Amino acid sequence: MININYTLDNDGFTLLPKIFSSSKIDIARKELWKVIQGKYETGIEPENRFWNSGDNPKTIIKIDKPHLSNNIIYNLICDVDFGKKLALETKAKKIQIWHSQSIWKPFGGGHEGNAGWHRDIQYWPFWKPNGVYTAWIAFSNVKDESGPVRFISGSNKWSEIQGLDFFDKDIIKQEMKFKNNINIVNSNLKKGEISIHTSTTYHSSGPNKSNQDRVGMVVHFCTEKSEKIMIKGKNSEYLKQLEDESICPIIYSGKTQK
């Protein structure tokens, strides 16, 4: 049973009961695998690929915006109940998806399955921290041995720690930067359940020591409380895509959920 006492305000994350049916998730997972294999139902390539066929099969398989390439994945993240739940947890009147990622962690990859400690806002120079969040949809059952996402409770209130990075697989070395007595919580989820975390919450994940792949769909979303930052150079025009709902769908618009 998920402990639903973790809150976005106090802990920086929350773990929620099942939202998507197992059958719906199973179908979406099969379609996601097609995208990973370079088969694009819509004829549109994902925004970025960090893994291609022929690469190390035991490293993390990360694809940016797979929802552009497959209608079933697109429809899953646009689910009405999903939008309402995100609005309820963030006390928002509007939920707009501005980015998505697939994170497929094969079993048996050892150190290659690590994702280093980081917080999302460090990769988003065009957003202020408030009003932007990440939801993680479990496409498989995730247990301690699966290499679950791990959150540091209360780290959403910390100042930035220099030298931490998602792509740094030396998690033990990274943890030397932390103070003693931190509370690390494993995000153990059943298929179809989700977690939500703020843009400033530190998180990581370790190796998948189970006998099954750990699969998740990451959904980055903004609310009406989000604020853009004008930047120059690379990515200065990135958020213009918010004007195109075929790329960045609005999945909730209404009253604040109670």
Beta strands, then each sheet from edge to edge (+ up, - down):
strand 1: 13-16
strand 2: 48-49
strand 3: 61-64
strand 4: 94-105
strand 5: 115-118
strand 6: 132-138
strand 7: 149-152
strand 8: 184-186
strand 9: 194-198
strand 10: 203-205
strand 11: 214-222
strand 12: 250-253
sheet 1: 1+ 9- 6+ 11- 4+ 3- 2+
sheet 2: 1+ 9- 6+ 11- 4+ 12-
sheet 3: 5+ 10- 7+ 8-
end
